[in-house]
Amino acid sequence: MTDDNAGTIEDTPLTEALSTRYLAYALSTITARSLPDVRDGLKPVHRRLLYAMHALKLDPNSGFKKCARVVGDVMGKFHPHGDASIYEALVRLAQDFAARYPLIEGQGNFGNIDGDNAAAMRYTESRLTEVATALLAGIEEDTVDFRPTYDGEDEEPVVLPGAFPNLLANGSAGIAVGMATSIPPHNAGELCAAALHLIADPEATTAALLLHMPGPDFPTGGVLVEESAALVAAYEIGRGGFRVRARWHREELRHGTWQLVVTEIPYQVQKSRLIEQIAELLEQKKLPLLADIRDESTETVRLVLEPRNRAVDAAMLMETLFRATQLEARFPLNMNVLDATRTPVVMGLRPVLRAWLDHRHEVLVRQSRHRLEAALRRLEVLNGYLAVYLNLDAVIRIIREEDEPKRELMREFSLSEIQAEAILNMRLRSLRRLEETEIRREHASLRKQEAKLRALLDDETQRWKTIAADIEATGKRFGGGALGKRRTEIGAAVTAPTAVVEEALTERESVTLVLSQKLWIRVLRGHVSETAELKFKDGDALATMLACETTDRILLFGSNGRAYTLRAADLPRGRGDGQPVRLLIDLPQNDDIVAVHLHRPERPYLVASNTGRGFLVSSDDLLAEKRTGRQVLNLKEGETAVTLVDATGDHVAVIGDNRKLLIFPREQLPQLARGAGVILQKYRDGGLRDARVFSLAEGLSWKLGERTRTETNLHEWLGARGQAGRLPPSGFPRSGTFT
């Protein structure tokens, strides 16, 4: 502030002042801290670290320097922030379990996969890796722009030349203001292959690029279990996610026993925290298939999982662990980066590769121009040298006799000021004949280089060929050997059915389901007798009692024609009143529960409405994952569902409100997953009262008070589906139902 403005007060609305200042802060956070540049894949702190180490000449062939020295240089010259944040960034670039291609080679304790911190910076040393030198290659040849540092005393690069596809190879993660980025690591050799394909076919699709680069390649390995269609969709828009599972195998032991060994865990999962999580679940008895876990890791991961017994299925045990622990993790994809204009944008795979290739093209053009200018300057000097060798005596005379030899040389031999200055600075030993030969050889070489550079700058096709050759060399350099070999396996998502896994995670226990007439539900421990005294709320009574186990799933069929599913383990326990069913499922107030069954795979059921229409349905088609259930029986206005009964048998017996009974073969009914059904029985008045499926050879049974009566002589009531039927046998319940 100038002296003229001192003491001046300006009235500004608070909302305007806050908005202006917050936007400035947000923009600074986004562009100068949290988001990487799409061209070199680096945030400012990482770029400053590499450039400072380059200035310290810490290349791969040099010795190490203390990290404290590096952090001091970065903080003092380029990055005016705390030393702790700078050192944390340096450590992460050196960790081989965090960075797929480490940019810094560390010496000392740089932390481990258990989550232990690195040693203090005064104890550790570092230098650049070959990957970092590839990112910095050509930085002295005017390949990128420089800007003043924060104090204006020095300059720093705006972006690195980036001969290595660092953004996708090492990935990036960061949280800015109002936006974030999350990019997984990939394989450099595969990225170079995809880039070469994009050079050959600029209109290549994302699916075509993924043929060369099938997915992330995490430094900790693991197995990628994501569908190919989901991968294409994620890389197309730059948003999505990837499921990664631990790699495991079965080890056979003595006497038929075995154990599972986990050798790779998902990316960014701390091994010690993972073991604690599994141990806590074991203590809470939420992993009934697992007996114990041991950590036998050295420099490599080795987690030993002991099954409860030999009969446990290994794949099922791992499925339960994948669902309950971080042995399966999801890595988000959000390729939010700064483009060449420093604008935040979410890019797909193709735009990211395109931006890197365009940057490499710009670097090549600037480098070629720089080299051409350097060659021309050197040629100018060499032309002056050659003029000297042809007129040595005259040059020596001018230097000895003239007061201003520089001006006289320029006039006498038509030299430029640069040539004259070079001649005056020439040593006498350079006047040898051998030196003249070497100068002529260098002159010829520079002429060839000049012609090559001019041809390159004039021909875009040749430039792209040069870039392709460089990328191919980069792919061979970093795509082979132990560093370049793919670590993450691309696998299919092989998972056990949800019900099977849930059953494995639930401790099996015998219980009894109790449903009251007012739809209060609970489970009681053990199998309770039907004669047991049960307490209900005033005005309520027992509707259904069902013996089951905690691993069972309960099928409820509503009068609205929808099927609902509940897990017995999730139902309220105790001898209280339980909980209203409507809190567990979305059953409308005007509808009721007409049937309750245990789910048994592929068991057939007969479903019917009050109008006498129905069909057969499999139990698997009655399962519903949502609270809203699944519509099974399509109903018209005024219709309701009246029954859902087990359809094990060969004949169907139906009885209407008119007390007429009809029996027909079950094969006359279709099996559907959903529908309105077919006519079971014809009615003049009323509708369907009850239905039952039974075996004709065993006879039709119904309850008569406390007794059960079975009628085997049923020929009088046999007919075809859709007939009216006849009055039931004598002794049939006056309620008109079979129960």
N, C-alpha and C positions, 0 to 999 in steps of 0.2 A: 504494500500500500504506500502510495506517495504521501509526502507531507501535506499536500493540498487536500487530500481526502481524509486525513486524520481527524477523528472526532465526528465524522459524518454518520448520520443514522438514516437508514433507508427502511421504509415500511414495506414489508413483503408479507403476503398471506402465508400462514403456516403451511397450508396444504401445498402451495406452490414451492415453498422452500424445501419441504420434506421430499416432494416428488423429484425436484431437480437433484438434490444431493443423493437420494437413494438410487436414482437412475445412474448417476455417475459412479457410485459405489458398485452397483450391479454390473455395469459395463466393464469396470476395472477388474472385477472378480472373474468375469466370464473370459475376457480376452487375455488377461495377464496372469492368470493363476490356474484355472480349473479345466479349461478345454484344450485339447491338443490341436496342433496345426495338421491339417490333412496331408501336407506335403512331406514333412519329416516325422510326424507322429509324436512330437515332443511338446511338453509344456515349457514355459519360460525357464523354470528352475532347472529342469533337466538339460535344456539347451545351454544354459549358462555353465552348468557343471562340466559338460563335455568340452565347451570352448575354453574354459579356464584350464582344464587339464591338458588340452591341446597346446595352449600357450605355455604351460609348464613343461612341455615336451615329454609327457607321460605316455608315450606310445607303447605298443606291446613289446617292443624290443629294448625298451629302456628299463631302468630300475623302478622300484616302488617308492612312493613318497607318503608320508604320514597324511591321513585323512584330515587331520586338523589343519595342515598347511593348505590343502585343497579347499576346505570349507572356508578358511580365512580369506583366501584369494577371491572366492566366489562372492562372499558377503561384502568384502571391502570394495571390490571393483564393479560387480554386476548386480547383485541381488541383496538389497538393503532390508533383509528380514532376519529373523532369529536363526542362530547357527543350528539349533535343534532340527528345524524343519529342513534345512539344507542337508544336514547329515542323514536324516531319515530318507530323503530322496536318493542320496548317494548309495545308502545301504540297499534300498530296494532294487536299484539298477544292477547291484552286484550279486543278488540272491538268485541262484539257479533254480530255486523252487518257486520264485515269484516272477522272474523275467524269463520268457522262453529263450531269448538270445541276450544274455547279459551284456550290457554296454560297458560295464566296469568290472575289472578283475580285482577281487579283494584278497588281502592277505591278513589273516587273523580271524577273530570271531565275528562273523556277520549274521548271527542268529541262525535259527533252524526252523524246520517245519512244525515243531511243537509249539511255536509262538514265543520262544525265548528271544529277548532283545539282543542286539549286537553289542559288542564291547564299546567303551567310550572311544571317541575319535582320536584321542591321543595314543591309543594302543593299536589301532588298525592302520593298514596301508592300502594303497590302491594305485591302479593305472588303467589306461584304456584297453579295450579288447579290439580284435580285428573288426568286429561289427561296427564299433564306434568309429574306427578310422575310415570305414566305408561311408559312414554318414558325413564325415568331415572332409572327405577327399575332394580337393579342388577348391577349398574355401579361400585360398590365397590368390586364386585366379579370377577374381571379380565375378564369381558365379552367383553370388547372392548379395542382397542389399545389407548395409550396415546402418546402425542408428546410434546416436550418442547414448552413453550409459546414464544412469539416474543423476550423476553429479556433473556430467558433461566433460569429464576428464579423459574418457576413453570411448571406444566404440565396441558394439556387440552385434553379432549377426541377427537379422530379423528371422531368418530360417536357415537351416543347414542344407547343403547340396543334396543330401539324402540319396546316395546310390543304393541304399538298402531299404526295402519296403517296411519301414519300422512301425508305422501305425498299426497295420494288421498283424505283423509278425510278433510284436511284443504286446499289442493291445494297449488299452488305457482305461482308467476309471477316474471319475472326479465328480464332485457336486458343486455346481455354481449357484447363482441366485436365480431361482425359477426354472432351472434346467440342470440336467446331469448328462454324463456320458458313461458308457460301459461297453467296452470293446474287448472281446476275448482274443487271446494269442492265436496265431495260425502258423503253419509251416512255411518257411521262407522259400524252399524249393517249389512248393505247390503254388505259392503266390507269384513267383517269377513265371511259372508255366502259364498261369491264368493271364498275367500281364502280356506275355508274348502272344497268346491267343487274341487278346483285345487289340494288339497292334496289327495282327494279321486280319482281324475282322472287327472294325470299329463299331459295328452294329450288333455285336454278340450279345446274347441274352444272359440273364443271371443263371439260368439253368445250364447253359453251355459253359459258363465260367466255373460253375460248381463241379463240372466233370473233371476239371484240373485241380480244384481246391475243394474237396468234399465237405469241409467243416473245420471247426476250431481244432487246434493242436496244443493242448495245455502242457505246461512244463512238468506237472506232476502225473501226467498220463491219464489213466482211467478209460472208461468206455462211454462213448457218446451214444445215447439211446433216444434219438429223435427221428421222427419220420422224415423222409426226403422231401415230401411236399411242404412240411412245416419249415424245413431249412430254406427251401427256395423262397417261400413267402417272407421269411424273416430277412434274408439277404436282399430281397427285392426292394423293401421299403426301409431297411436299416433298423427295424425294431422287431423284437421277438425274444426268444430265450432258448437255452439248450439244457437238456437234462444230462448230467454226467454221473456215472456210477463208478464205484470202486472196482478195481480188478481183483479177482479172487480165484483160487483153485482149491481143490480137495486133496488132502494128503492122507494116505492110508497108513494106519498104525497097526500095532500087533493085535491079535485075537479079534480081528474084524472091526475094531474101532477106527475112527477117523476124526479128522479135524479140518476146519476151513482156515485158509491163510489169505489174508488181504495184503497185497503187495503194492497197490497204488490207490490213493484216495483222491477224491475230487479236488479241483483247484481251489485254493484259498481256504480250505478247511484245515484248522489246526488239529494235529493228531492228538495232542493231549486233551483238548476239549472234546474231541470225538469219543475218546475212551471214557471220559467222565460221563458223557451223555449216555453211553451204553450201560455203564455201571449203575447209573441212577435208575434207568429203566429196569435193569435186572433186580435191583433192590425193591422196586415198586411192583415186581412180578408182572410186568407188561411185556416181557419177552419169554413166554413159556417154553419156546423151543431151544433157547440158549441157556447153557449151564454156566459158562465163564468166558472171560476174555483176558488175554495176556498180551503185553507189548514186548516183543522180542526184537525190536528194531535196532539197527546199528546205524550206518550211514544210509542204508536203504530201509524202506518201510516193511515191517513184518508184524501184522496183528494176527494173533491166533484166536480163533473162535471155537469153543468146545460145545458140541450139541448136547441136548439133555440126555439123549440115549442114541443107540445105533439105529433105531427105527426112524429117526427124524429124516425127512427128505432135505438134502443139502440145498437144492434150489428154493424150496419153500422157506427154509431158514433165512436165506439171503433176501428173499422177497420181504419177509417181515422186517428185517433190518433196514432194507432200502426205504420202506414206507415210514419207519419210526425214527430213523437216525439220519445223520449227515453223510452216511455212506452213499446216499444219492443226494445230489445238490443241483440246484437250477442256477445257471449263470445267465443273467439278463444281457440282451443285445440292444444297445441304443447308440448308434453311430452318429452321435452329435459332435461335430467337429467345427473348427474354424477353417473356412475356405481361403482361397488365395487373397481375398479382399478383407480378411479378418472378420468375416460375418459368420455367426453360428448357424449351422444348417445340419439337418439330419440327412445323411446320404446312404444310399444302398451300396452294395458291393461294386457294381459297375462304375458309378460316379467316383467312388473312392479311388479305384485303380486308375480311372481316367485322369483324376486330379494329380496323382503321383506321376503318371506318364507325362502329362503336360508340364509338370515342374521339371522333370528330367530333360524334357525338350528345351525348356528355357535355360536350364543350367548348361546344356551342351552348346547352345547358341552363344551365350555369354562367355563361356570358356573358350570357344573357338575364336571369338572376336578378340579376347584378351591375348590368346596365343598368337594370333595373326599380328596384332599390334606389337607384341614383343619381338616377333620375328622380323617385322619391318624395321623396328628400331635397331636391332642387331645387324641387319643387312646394311642399314645406313652407315653404321660404324665400320663394318667390314669393308664396304666400298671405299671408305676413307683410308683404311689400312692398306688396301691394294694400291691405291693411288700413291701412297708413301713408298712402297717397294719399287715402283717404277721410276721414282724421282728422289731417291734417297739423298743425293748430294745437294740438290736444291733445297730440300726440306731442312737439312742440317744447317745450310748457310743461312736460311731465313731465321731459324731459331737462334743462331749465334749472333747475327748482325742486326736484326730488326728490333726496334724498341717495342713494337706491338706485333709479335709473331703470329698471334691468333688471327688478327684481321688480315695480315699479309697472306697467310696460308689460305684463308677463305677466298681472297681475291685471285691469288696465283693459280690455284687448282680447282676453283669453283666448288669449294667445299661448304657444307652447312656448318653452323656453329657447333652442333653436336659432334660432327666428324673432326673438326679442328681441335676441339677440346680433347677428344679421345687420342688424337695424334700427339698432342702436347704431353698427355699423361702416360704415353707409351714408354716402357722401359727400354733401355738400350739392348738388353739381351733379346728382345722381341724382334730385332732386326735381322736375326739369323734366317738363312734360306729355308731351314726346316720349318720355322714358324710360319713363313709365307705359304708353304705347302699346306699346313694344317688350316690356315685361315681360308685358303681357296676351297679346301674340302668342306669346311663348315659353311662356307658361302653357298656351295652347291646344295648341301643338305637343307639349308634354310630355304633356298629357292623351291625345292621340291615340297617342303612343308608348307610354304606359302601357297603354292598352287593347290595342294590338297585341302588346305583350310578354306580357300576361296571357293573351291568346288563344293565343299561341304555346306558352306553358308548359302550358296546359291541353289542347292538342291534339297528340298524337304524330304524327298523319298530316301535320299542317301543318309540324311540325319536320322530318320526312323530306323534304318538298317543298322546304323551305328548304335543307337539306343538299344535295339533288340539284341545286338551282340554283347553289349555291356550287361544287360539283364540276364542273358543266358550264362555269361561268366559268373555273375553274382549267384545265380541258382546253383551252379556247379560248386562254387566256393563254399556256400553256406547250406546247401541242401543235401550234402553228403556227410558221411562219417557219423560219429556218435551225436554230434550237435544237431545235425540236420535230419536225422532219422525221425519219422513220425512216431510220436509217443502215445497219442490218444487214438484208441481203436474206434473205427466207425462201425457201430453195431445196430441191430434192430432192437426196437423196444419190446423185449420179451418179458411180460409180466403175468403173474398169476391172476385169475379172476379176483375181483374185489372181495367177494364173499369168502373165498377160500383163505385169503390173507387175513381178513378180519377174524375169521374163525381161529386161525393160528395165533393171532394176537390176543385172543380172549381165553381166559381160564375156563375150562369146561366144568359146569356145575349143574346139577339137577334143580329145576325150579318149576313152579306152577303159575301159569298166567291166570289172572282173575279179571274178568270184565263185568262190570255191573250194568244194570238196565239203563242207568243214566250216563253210561259211557265213562265211568271212572276205571282206570286200568292200573294194575300193579302186579308184581310177581312175588311169590312166597318161596322161601328156601325149601328145597326138597319137593317130592311129589305128594301133594295134599289129597287126602281122600275126598270124594264127592259128598260124603256124609259129615265132613268136618264143619264145625260152626264157624262161619265167617261174619265179621261185622261190617256193616255198611252204614251210610248216612241215613237219616230218617227218610222214609219213603222210597228208599232204593233197595234193590235186591240183586241176587246173582243172575247174570245173563249167560256167561260162558266161563267154563273152567277148562284149562288146557295144560296138560303135562308137557314140559319141553326142557331144553337145556339152554344155558346162557349163550351158546354158540349158534342157536337157531335164529332164523328170521321169521317173523310173523306176518302172514298175509291177512289184511283186513279188506273186506269188500263192502262198499257203501251202497246205499239205496240210490245214489246218483250214478251208478254204473262204473265208478272209479275204483281201482285197486290201490291200496296203500301198503307200504312195507315198514316194519319196525324191527329193530334188533332187540332180542330179549335181554341182552346185556345192558341196553340203554334204558330199560324201563325202571320206574321207581320201585324200590324194595321196601320191605318192612310190613308190619301188620297194621299200618294206618289205612287211610282211605285211598291212597295212591294219587294219581294225577289225571285230570280230564284228557281224554284222547284228543280233543280238539286243540289242545296246546302242543301236541306232538305232530299232528297232521292237519292239513287244511281241509277239514270236513265242514261243509256249510251247516248252519244251525238247523235248517229244516230237514236235513238228511240224517240217516241212522246207519249203524253198522249191522248188516244182515248176515255176515258170516265171518268166522275167524279160523284160519288154518295155519299149520306149519308148512314152510316151504320145503318141498322135496323136489330135486331136479327132475324135470320132464314129466312130472305127474299130471295126468289130465283131470280137468274139472269141467263140470257142466254149469253154465251160467244162463240165467233166464230172467225175463221181465214179467211184470204182472199181466201183460197182454198175451202171454203164452208163447213168446218168441225166445229162442235161445240157440246156443251152439257150444261146442267143446273148445276149451282153451288150455294151453299148456301152462304149468305153474311158472315157467321161466318168463312167459309173457305177462304174468301178473306182477312181476317185480318192478318196483319203482324207486328210483334213487332220490327223488325230490319229495318235499312235503306235500306238494300238490297232487301226488299220485299219478296214476296212468289211466286214461279213459279206455275201458275194455268193452263195455256194452253201450252202444249208441242208443239213446232214448229220445223219444219225441216228447213234446210238451204233454204233461199229465201222466207220463209213464214213470214207473219206478222199477228198480231191480229188486227181486224178491229172494233170490237164492244163488248160492255158489256152493256146489257139493262135489265131493270126490267122485270122479267118473271111472273108477276101477270096476269093470264089469262088462257084460255083453248086452244088457237090456236097460231101457229107461222106463221108469214109471212116473207118470205125471197125474196130478189130481187138481181139479179146478174148484172154484168157489161153489159150483153147482153139484159138488160131491160126485163127480163122474171120474172114474179111473181109466187110464189108457196105458198100455204097455207096448212098446215097439223096440225093434233092434237098435242098439247104439250106433251101428254103422250107417244108419240113415241120417245121422247128424254130421255136419261139416265141422272141421277144426279150423278155427280162425285165431288171429292175434287180436283182432278188433272188428266189431261189426254190429249190426242190428239183429242178426240171427235169422233163423227160419221158424215157421210155425210148428210148435210142438203138439198143440191140442186146439181144437176148434171149440169156441164158446158162443152161445147165443146171448147169455147174460153173464156178468162177472168176468173173472179172469183166472190166472194160474194161482193156486194156493201153495203147492209144494211139489218137489221133484226129487227123484232118487235114482241112482244107477246101481244095478245089482247083477248078480249072476243068476240066470234063470234056473240053472240046475240046483242051486242052493235055496231058491225060493225068495219071496219078498217078505221082509220083516217090518214090523212097526211096534211101537211101544203102546202098551195098554195098561195104564197105571204104573205099577212097579214091575209088571211082567213084560216080556217081549214075545210076540206071537209071530210065527212064520207060516206063510201060505205057499204051498208048492204047486197046487192045482190052479194054474193061472191061464189056461187056454181060453177061457171065456172073455178075458180082458186083452188078449193079444190082438194087435192090429197094426196099422201103418201110421207113421207120423202124420199128424194133421187131422186125424179122425176125432169124433166127439167122445168116445169111450162109453163105459157103463157104470152103474152104481157099484161101489166097492163091496167086497165080501162082508158078510155079517161079522160084527165084532170090530169093524174098523173104527178108530177114534172119532168121536163126534166133532173134534177140533178140525178134522179134515187134513191133518198133517201126519207125516210118518214118525214124528218124534213127540 
